[in-house]
Amino acid sequence: MLIQFTVGNYRSFREKATLSLEATNDDWLEEGNVVQLGEHRLVKAAAIYGANAGGKSNFLAAMRRFRDLVMLSSKESQAGEKLPLDPFRLNTETESAPTFFEAIFLQNGTRYRYGFEASAEAIHSEWLWAQKDSIRETRLFTREGETIDPSDAFKEGKGLEARTRPNALFLSVVAQFNGETATSILTWMDRFRGITGLDDKLYMRFTASVLANEPDYQHLIHELVRAADTGINELKVVEMETDKDDRAKRQFEAMPPEVRRGFRYTPDVGFSIKTYHSKFQADHQPAGTVEFDLRKEGSAGTQKLVAISGPILHTLKDGAILCVDEMEARLHPKLTQALIGLFNSSANTKGAQLIFASHDQGLLNSRRIRRDQVWFVEKNDFSESSLYCLDEFKVRKEGKFEKEYLLGEFGAVPRLGNFQDVLTHVSK
């Protein structure tokens, strides 16, 4: 499980910003929303609110970028290739400075703290520390510039220093050579996933694959879609002819290397998802079923629900972490609440975590969410984003968070001008 994530000098975050999933001692909604793992009390979900262009998406993008850099560093980077980083460019001090990433997490009963600083040209520093059974942190390795120093507690890394390029992460290199600890950490990274609620095409493909090939998930997705009052009784994946020219692959290969590394190519295997609905006679007696094509005939909300059901159920079954931008896009508020409720419930038996960005103030209901689960992002007059928690404010644990947020009590809302003046100025 994720304990804490920190990023600095990335997009709109000039200074370091930390999202903590450690629960406070508050016993409010403790049974469903909090999990105890040894000495760690962690929340199962965290919501991030803020104005448009405030930095919510940038923070979630930082999480995805951190994960992708670790997973792909030793596999896809080549000597001299630039790393896909985007420092804060509205200040002369940071535009050429390195970006900071650090995650603290639990894997197989051990607390790890791993991070690095990097620019487009190279990894500037890197570190890995471990802690188990309340003993103080043990240094596994540190790196400063071209000097990599694995400790005796990280023997799997010894001898691989010279095999690590300046633009590759040492942790990824050690994992590539089957280092036990490094491989375990990359296994955790693989369960640290991110999607955007605005474009479901990529994870619709994932859901279709699960529906077609994994009977257990097929059953779960059917049950979830039925429970959502969509009128769908069954879903079926039908393969279609693929484009023999494979235009998508050629377009991907034509991208500049530094751009290509930020994406993953998925072969263009065609598919369609069919939905089956009950048909009735004039007297409302059953008359069989009717087949619809989800993409052509399903509503935008139904398409989003089917698409997101795969990642959500996979995350819950794996005990993984899912980051979702624009969680509520195209979904009814009650449906969004129900999906989040899967994480904040006893049904979440494996400690899966959901981190989502939203504008839906209706989700800020103190009967469903704790103060330490609500975070805000706000930009200052210099376009610098900051991140802070609702728990920092003196509000009652059973208060009306949604009302107070819209009133601006916590900040992170748009500072709107007079829209009518715009028309007045135009007419003049």
Legacy VTK file of the C-alpha trace (Angstrom):
# vtk DataFile Version 3.0
C-alpha trace
ASCII
DATASET POLYDATA
POINTS 428 float
0.000 0.000 0.000
1.039 3.584 -0.602
1.880 5.580 2.524
3.079 8.830 0.990
4.019 10.381 -2.355
6.035 13.564 -2.878
6.837 15.525 -6.027
8.701 18.782 -6.566
9.541 20.910 -9.595
7.114 19.131 -11.880
4.689 21.065 -14.056
2.818 23.509 -11.773
4.413 22.188 -8.556
7.479 24.350 -8.018
7.928 23.375 -4.361
7.615 19.859 -2.975
4.056 18.645 -2.414
3.226 15.557 -0.362
0.081 13.441 -0.380
-0.101 11.275 2.747
-2.430 8.306 3.101
-1.632 7.819 6.766
-4.817 7.995 8.819
-5.088 10.190 11.889
-6.209 8.807 15.247
-9.761 9.916 14.468
-12.156 6.962 14.778
-14.721 8.493 12.397
-15.654 5.935 9.663
-12.715 3.898 10.862
-14.191 0.475 10.156
-14.694 0.941 6.406
-12.294 3.703 5.400
-9.144 2.750 7.323
-6.946 -0.341 7.283
-4.402 -1.271 9.957
-1.197 -2.919 8.715
1.172 -3.466 11.605
1.964 -0.039 12.998
0.537 1.726 9.950
-3.020 3.076 9.786
-3.800 3.942 6.176
-6.860 5.332 4.426
-8.209 3.390 1.484
-9.120 6.397 -0.646
-8.119 10.031 -1.081
-9.919 12.775 -2.990
-8.189 15.792 -4.537
-10.217 18.951 -5.173
-9.311 22.259 -6.764
-10.160 24.801 -9.415
-9.633 24.160 -13.114
-5.931 24.531 -13.926
-5.169 24.396 -10.201
-2.859 21.397 -10.486
-4.974 18.318 -9.655
-4.215 16.619 -12.960
-0.554 17.592 -12.693
-0.201 15.843 -9.354
-1.767 12.637 -10.659
0.374 12.934 -13.788
3.434 13.112 -11.530
2.437 9.800 -9.976
2.100 8.207 -13.408
5.399 9.676 -14.584
7.218 8.410 -11.486
5.837 4.926 -11.985
6.608 4.825 -15.720
10.165 6.064 -15.243
10.838 3.261 -12.770
9.148 0.556 -14.831
10.632 1.522 -18.197
13.964 3.110 -17.296
16.364 0.219 -17.930
14.241 -1.356 -20.660
13.507 1.451 -23.094
15.950 4.293 -22.463
19.058 4.512 -24.589
22.264 6.370 -23.913
21.818 10.050 -24.684
18.015 9.950 -24.841
16.220 12.614 -22.856
13.958 11.679 -19.967
10.311 12.794 -20.329
10.245 15.370 -17.543
8.510 18.717 -17.361
9.899 21.038 -14.668
8.198 24.209 -13.486
8.967 26.639 -16.317
7.608 29.887 -14.898
10.640 30.561 -12.725
14.257 30.993 -13.798
15.486 29.004 -10.794
13.542 25.824 -11.578
13.302 25.655 -15.369
16.645 23.863 -15.604
16.653 22.252 -12.130
15.947 18.546 -11.504
12.523 17.126 -10.670
12.042 15.357 -7.325
10.034 12.148 -6.828
9.699 10.013 -3.694
7.283 7.286 -2.609
6.962 5.587 0.771
5.104 2.299 0.592
4.584 -1.145 2.106
5.572 -4.286 0.231
5.636 -7.748 1.791
5.671 -6.346 5.315
8.565 -3.947 4.686
8.321 -0.159 4.539
10.368 1.237 1.654
11.324 4.825 0.891
12.466 5.204 -2.693
13.058 8.324 -4.732
15.230 10.143 -7.197
15.989 13.558 -8.666
16.302 13.790 -12.431
16.501 16.224 -15.292
15.937 15.482 -18.964
19.631 14.652 -19.358
20.393 12.434 -16.368
19.560 11.021 -12.948
21.103 13.428 -10.396
20.468 11.387 -7.263
18.653 8.222 -6.215
18.031 6.460 -2.904
16.394 3.391 -1.405
15.821 2.808 2.315
13.994 -0.030 4.065
12.393 -0.404 7.489
10.911 -3.515 9.077
9.507 -4.397 12.502
9.809 -0.829 13.877
13.581 -0.911 13.462
15.123 2.296 12.144
15.590 2.740 8.406
18.354 0.770 6.706
20.143 2.289 3.735
20.065 -0.066 0.749
21.741 2.262 -1.741
22.364 5.909 -2.495
23.479 7.658 -5.648
24.929 11.087 -6.227
25.672 11.922 -9.824
27.720 9.088 -11.309
28.602 7.635 -7.887
26.378 4.720 -6.867
26.921 3.189 -3.429
25.029 -0.053 -2.669
25.266 -1.095 0.985
26.001 -4.575 2.333
22.245 -4.912 2.877
21.771 -4.602 -0.913
24.327 -7.071 -2.231
22.177 -7.695 -5.312
23.218 -4.259 -6.570
26.957 -4.691 -6.198
28.773 -4.925 -9.523
25.931 -3.312 -11.467
27.032 0.281 -10.918
29.023 0.367 -14.166
26.071 -1.092 -16.083
23.873 1.869 -15.133
23.679 4.648 -17.714
23.460 8.269 -16.513
19.840 8.430 -17.692
18.783 5.068 -16.197
17.602 4.341 -12.677
19.822 1.998 -10.671
16.792 0.288 -9.101
15.467 -0.611 -12.562
18.843 -1.954 -13.665
19.120 -4.198 -10.596
15.594 -5.496 -11.207
16.523 -6.283 -14.811
19.296 -8.506 -13.423
16.737 -10.230 -11.164
17.730 -8.631 -7.869
15.256 -9.952 -5.314
14.456 -6.691 -3.496
14.490 -4.591 -6.668
12.175 -7.037 -8.438
9.804 -6.991 -5.464
9.674 -3.185 -5.594
8.987 -3.176 -9.328
6.183 -5.651 -8.686
4.699 -3.046 -6.338
5.226 -0.326 -8.966
3.345 -2.423 -11.491
0.317 -2.240 -9.179
0.561 1.575 -8.976
-1.757 2.478 -11.865
-3.272 5.625 -13.312
-6.079 6.426 -15.754
-8.057 9.482 -16.823
-11.808 9.567 -16.578
-12.090 11.771 -19.670
-10.778 9.259 -22.226
-11.815 5.648 -21.707
-10.433 4.227 -24.966
-7.240 2.802 -23.469
-8.793 1.149 -20.443
-11.835 0.032 -22.454
-9.345 -2.177 -24.280
-8.124 -3.504 -20.926
-11.682 -4.228 -19.787
-12.462 -5.952 -23.076
-9.413 -8.176 -22.646
-10.495 -9.081 -19.110
-14.049 -9.807 -20.281
-12.803 -12.068 -23.065
-10.081 -13.958 -21.224
-10.674 -14.005 -17.460
-13.920 -15.727 -16.374
-13.669 -14.539 -12.757
-13.496 -10.891 -13.784
-16.139 -11.456 -16.439
-18.574 -12.467 -13.711
-17.637 -9.490 -11.518
-18.014 -6.979 -14.358
-21.426 -8.409 -15.261
-22.564 -8.104 -11.641
-21.275 -4.541 -11.316
-22.917 -3.364 -14.550
-26.213 -4.989 -13.566
-26.077 -3.388 -10.103
-25.602 0.040 -11.752
-29.143 -0.022 -13.217
-27.960 0.095 -16.841
-30.502 -2.407 -18.160
-27.651 -4.612 -19.387
-28.010 -8.317 -18.662
-24.813 -9.507 -20.310
-21.715 -8.268 -22.127
-19.758 -10.074 -24.797
-16.527 -9.176 -26.593
-16.424 -9.764 -30.341
-13.102 -9.581 -32.179
-12.965 -7.654 -35.439
-10.587 -7.598 -38.387
-7.436 -5.607 -37.695
-5.858 -2.981 -39.908
-3.251 -4.905 -41.888
-1.264 -1.735 -42.507
-0.978 -1.253 -38.728
-0.994 2.510 -39.119
-0.958 3.086 -35.371
2.327 1.204 -35.033
3.951 3.192 -37.824
2.799 6.452 -36.261
4.207 5.354 -32.903
7.585 4.432 -34.403
7.730 7.788 -36.215
7.586 9.704 -32.933
10.851 11.255 -31.665
12.496 8.933 -29.079
12.027 11.372 -26.202
8.298 11.564 -26.983
7.864 7.856 -27.685
9.208 6.924 -24.236
6.229 8.638 -22.645
3.796 6.237 -24.309
3.186 2.546 -24.668
2.314 1.031 -27.990
-0.605 -1.366 -27.926
-1.172 -3.450 -31.086
-4.368 -2.449 -32.829
-6.428 -5.557 -32.178
-9.970 -4.703 -33.167
-12.890 -5.566 -30.900
-16.403 -4.520 -30.095
-18.411 -5.027 -26.919
-21.985 -6.192 -27.340
-24.584 -5.602 -24.657
-27.720 -7.679 -24.237
-31.011 -6.263 -22.967
-34.386 -7.832 -22.151
-37.134 -7.506 -24.756
-40.840 -7.588 -23.857
-44.170 -8.152 -25.558
-47.066 -5.694 -25.505
-48.261 -7.153 -22.207
-44.696 -6.845 -20.774
-44.094 -10.581 -20.891
-40.509 -11.602 -21.757
-39.746 -11.878 -25.476
-36.032 -12.695 -25.540
-33.078 -10.333 -25.714
-31.787 -7.624 -28.027
-28.122 -7.048 -28.896
-26.610 -3.547 -28.988
-23.147 -2.325 -29.864
-21.820 -0.528 -26.779
-19.629 1.941 -28.633
-22.250 2.876 -31.247
-25.454 2.621 -29.238
-24.531 2.837 -25.568
-24.747 6.128 -23.693
-21.514 7.953 -22.847
-22.063 7.179 -19.165
-22.626 3.483 -19.777
-19.497 3.286 -21.917
-17.506 4.967 -19.145
-18.925 2.594 -16.515
-18.073 -0.525 -18.523
-14.607 0.800 -19.335
-13.731 1.744 -15.751
-15.180 -1.452 -14.259
-12.138 -3.456 -15.413
-9.463 -1.271 -13.765
-11.516 -0.814 -10.575
-12.288 -4.504 -10.054
-8.741 -5.514 -11.015
-7.377 -3.025 -8.470
-9.658 -4.323 -5.722
-8.807 -7.970 -6.437
-5.052 -7.276 -6.621
-4.895 -4.980 -3.595
-3.360 -2.397 -5.913
-3.471 1.415 -6.195
-5.536 3.245 -8.800
-5.209 6.970 -9.561
-8.138 8.407 -11.526
-8.322 11.919 -12.928
-11.834 13.379 -13.417
-13.368 10.423 -11.603
-16.949 11.646 -11.971
-16.839 12.535 -15.689
-19.967 11.258 -17.489
-21.183 9.342 -14.413
-24.225 10.059 -12.256
-23.156 11.316 -8.783
-24.766 8.329 -7.045
-22.888 5.938 -9.310
-19.600 7.705 -8.597
-20.326 7.472 -4.864
-21.012 3.751 -5.200
-17.748 3.100 -7.060
-15.737 4.999 -4.438
-17.692 3.138 -1.782
-16.205 -0.150 -3.058
-12.851 1.036 -1.696
-14.220 2.581 1.518
-15.903 -0.619 2.631
-15.358 -4.029 4.176
-15.607 -5.470 0.639
-12.110 -4.069 0.054
-10.370 -6.926 1.823
-6.934 -6.601 0.199
-6.193 -2.975 1.056
-6.667 -1.567 -2.439
-6.397 2.230 -2.601
-8.098 4.820 -4.789
-6.694 8.314 -5.360
-8.962 10.482 -7.460
-9.393 14.074 -8.586
-12.896 15.486 -8.763
-15.054 18.603 -8.997
-18.130 16.877 -7.546
-18.666 18.516 -4.169
-21.404 15.978 -3.464
-18.669 13.433 -2.752
-17.569 15.604 0.193
-20.116 13.983 2.448
-18.881 13.473 5.997
-21.008 10.341 6.269
-18.812 8.729 3.599
-15.414 10.394 3.762
-13.019 11.377 6.550
-11.195 14.697 6.888
-7.830 13.011 6.322
-9.102 11.667 2.989
-9.788 15.079 1.447
-7.025 17.112 -0.206
-6.982 20.446 -1.999
-4.747 21.906 -4.701
-4.502 25.668 -5.113
-2.382 27.973 -7.257
-0.900 31.231 -5.997
-0.394 34.457 -7.953
2.824 33.035 -9.416
1.053 29.963 -10.880
2.653 27.673 -8.280
0.459 24.820 -7.025
0.353 23.704 -3.396
-1.316 20.653 -1.834
-2.925 20.558 1.609
-5.366 18.413 3.593
-8.818 19.190 4.986
-7.579 17.826 8.304
-5.453 20.974 8.643
-8.650 23.017 9.156
-10.679 23.230 12.338
-13.830 21.577 11.046
-16.062 19.051 12.768
-15.562 15.471 11.574
-19.316 15.264 10.876
-19.475 18.754 9.332
-20.935 19.797 5.977
-17.714 19.734 3.989
-19.412 20.182 0.615
-21.176 23.404 1.655
-18.103 24.889 3.299
-15.951 24.044 0.270
-18.278 25.862 -2.152
-18.287 28.861 0.195
-14.506 29.010 -0.179
-13.737 28.094 3.433
-10.895 25.794 2.353
-9.670 27.677 -0.714
-8.985 25.699 -3.909
-11.959 27.262 -5.719
-11.906 29.525 -8.806
-11.518 33.256 -8.190
-14.020 34.293 -10.818
-14.366 37.735 -12.299
-17.647 39.240 -13.438
-18.622 37.345 -16.582
-21.194 40.006 -17.494
-18.407 42.574 -17.735
-16.949 40.524 -20.573
-20.031 41.136 -22.718
-20.145 44.794 -21.651
-16.542 45.339 -22.741
-17.175 43.587 -26.054
-20.196 45.750 -26.807
-18.173 48.902 -26.048
LINES 1 429
428 0 1 2 3 4 5 6 7 8 9 10 11 12 13 14 15 16 17 18 19 20 21 22 23 24 25 26 27 28 29 30 31 32 33 34 35 36 37 38 39 40 41 42 43 44 45 46 47 48 49 50 51 52 53 54 55 56 57 58 59 60 61 62 63 64 65 66 67 68 69 70 71 72 73 74 75 76 77 78 79 80 81 82 83 84 85 86 87 88 89 90 91 92 93 94 95 96 97 98 99 100 101 102 103 104 105 106 107 108 109 110 111 112 113 114 115 116 117 118 119 120 121 122 123 124 125 126 127 128 129 130 131 132 133 134 135 136 137 138 139 140 141 142 143 144 145 146 147 148 149 150 151 152 153 154 155 156 157 158 159 160 161 162 163 164 165 166 167 168 169 170 171 172 173 174 175 176 177 178 179 180 181 182 183 184 185 186 187 188 189 190 191 192 193 194 195 196 197 198 199 200 201 202 203 204 205 206 207 208 209 210 211 212 213 214 215 216 217 218 219 220 221 222 223 224 225 226 227 228 229 230 231 232 233 234 235 236 237 238 239 240 241 242 243 244 245 246 247 248 249 250 251 252 253 254 255 256 257 258 259 260 261 262 263 264 265 266 267 268 269 270 271 272 273 274 275 276 277 278 279 280 281 282 283 284 285 286 287 288 289 290 291 292 293 294 295 296 297 298 299 300 301 302 303 304 305 306 307 308 309 310 311 312 313 314 315 316 317 318 319 320 321 322 323 324 325 326 327 328 329 330 331 332 333 334 335 336 337 338 339 340 341 342 343 344 345 346 347 348 349 350 351 352 353 354 355 356 357 358 359 360 361 362 363 364 365 366 367 368 369 370 371 372 373 374 375 376 377 378 379 380 381 382 383 384 385 386 387 388 389 390 391 392 393 394 395 396 397 398 399 400 401 402 403 404 405 406 407 408 409 410 411 412 413 414 415 416 417 418 419 420 421 422 423 424 425 426 427
